[in-house]
Amino acid sequence: MRKVISSIMLTLLVGVVATMLGCAGTRTQKSAGEMVDDGVIASKVKTALLADDEVSGLQVEVETFKGRVQLGGFVDTMAQAQKAEQIARSVQGVQEVENNLIVK
């Protein structure tokens, strides 16, 4: 009986460890929690860009990976590109901003 209980406990322990490892993020993949966090950050950045009168937020794409925001798309002036970067950096949770905006 003890051997059966030990086998069951070992199986459960292996299952729990495998589940935990499956949810953990790696250098190139996000965990479930990171995916949610990145989605929230991207939404906040996009909302802030749309609310700004100087930046044409509709033409700016926002991608987020592990707190790092990448801005892409087109703006009319260099000042708009700089303002978009400044706005992105001001959002809570943003660790780094890569500004790939193109001035048309």
N, C-alpha and C positions, 0 to 999 in steps of 0.2 A: 504493500500500500504506500509506504514511504517513497519507494522508487517511482511510483506512478505520479505522486504529488510533486516530486522533484522534477520529473520530466515535464509535467504541465507548467510548473513555475518557470522552468528554463525556456520552454516554448513561448510563454507569455512575455518573458523578459526580452527574448530575441525579437518578438513582434513589436514591442514597444520601442526598442532601440532602432529597428528598421524604420518604423513610422517616423520617429524623430529625425532620423537622418534624411528621410525622404522629404521632409518639410524644410530642411535647412537650406539656406542659399549657398551658392558657391561663388567663385570669382566671376563666372560668366553667366550664372543663372540666379534668378531672384527666388527667395522664399515666398510663401503665400502672404506673409505679413509685409514684406518689402514691396510686393506687387500692389497691395492696397495703399501703402504709404506713398509709393511713386505715383499712383493714380490721383491721390489727393493733392500731392505737390503739383503735378501737371495741371490739374483743374484750377488750383489757386493761382498759378502763374498765368494761365490763359485768361482767367477772369480778371486779374489785375491788368493784363495787357489790353483787354477789351474795354475796361473802364477808363483807361488813360486817353486823354484827348489828343496827345501828341503822336502816339504810336497807332498804326493801323493794325490792331490785333487780329483782324480777320485774315491777314496775309502772313501771319507769323505762326509757324508750327512749333509745338512744344513736345519734346520727347524727354522722358525721365528714366534713369537707370540708377538705382541705389543712391538716390539723392542728388545725382548729377544731372543737370538740366541742359539739354541741347536745343538751341533756338535755330530754326531754319525758315526759309521763305524769303520774301522780298519786302523791302521798305523803300520809301522815297528818298530818305536822306541818311547821312552818317549819324546825325544827331538822333534820329529815330532808332537806329540800330543800337547806339550807346544807351539810350533811354530804356529800350527793351531789356538790355542786359542788366541795367541798374534795377529795374522792376523785378526781374527774375531773382536777382541776388537778395532782394529785400523780403522774399517769401520765406516764412519759417520752414525749416527742414531742408532747404536747398544748401548743398555742400559746395557745389562748384557749378559754374555756368560756362558752356562752350557756345560762343556766339558765331554761328555760321550764316548770319543774315546777309543777304546780298542787296546792295543799293542799286535800284533800277536807274 
